[in-house]
Amino acid sequence: MPQDRLKVLITEEALQDRLRQMAAEIDAAYRDSPGLLVVGLLRGSFVFIADLVRHLKVPLEVDFLVASSYGRGQESSREVRILKDLDEEVEGRDLLLVEDIVDTGYTLDSVVRLLATRAPRSIRLCSLLSKPSRREVEVPLDWCGFEIPDAFVVGYGIDYAQRNRNLPYIAEVLPEKA
């Protein structure tokens, strides 16, 4: 994607500051947890989750689940598919689901409903970004990094057709010039 089509929405510094704040809040919430399992929803959350867990002080394990509702376009298909399930057992454990962005809510809602059938002790939700104006299914976020407008974004793990994940900031993708 050409740089002239990207507009920085959230700087690298703002991301890291908010991430430290969220980690402190999460540590406080799970202070007495007998076994936190941090579940990253791939692929978009991998940068966020890597940075987040390095700031957490509570004992934890990490696992990943791959769910998809986008394909290669910019609009959600609203059909959520589990492409890779968890390797760890969740029964009786505290789960922290970590998502890159909550848009319509379909993906996170589907994953929560799936994991709830496995009898975890608790499920809490953490997302780097949220687009409340696009929500079609309400999902109760326990921690949210930033609310953003209805814009297509890339960077910090979030992609457009598998590109731009490596940007250290969040950028809006601007329309192509005519």
Secondary structure as GFF3:
##gff-version 3
##sequence-region A 1 178
A	DSSP	three_ten_helix	3	5	.	.	.	ID=ss1
A	DSSP	beta_strand	6	10	.	.	.	ID=ss2
A	DSSP	alpha_helix	12	29	.	.	.	ID=ss3
A	DSSP	beta_strand	36	42	.	.	.	ID=ss4
A	DSSP	alpha_helix	46	55	.	.	.	ID=ss5
A	DSSP	beta_strand	60	68	.	.	.	ID=ss6
A	DSSP	beta_strand	81	84	.	.	.	ID=ss7
A	DSSP	beta_strand	94	102	.	.	.	ID=ss8
A	DSSP	alpha_helix	106	116	.	.	.	ID=ss9
A	DSSP	beta_strand	122	130	.	.	.	ID=ss10
A	DSSP	three_ten_helix	132	134	.	.	.	ID=ss11
A	DSSP	beta_strand	143	147	.	.	.	ID=ss12
A	DSSP	beta_strand	153	154	.	.	.	ID=ss13
A	DSSP	beta_strand	170	173	.	.	.	ID=ss14
###
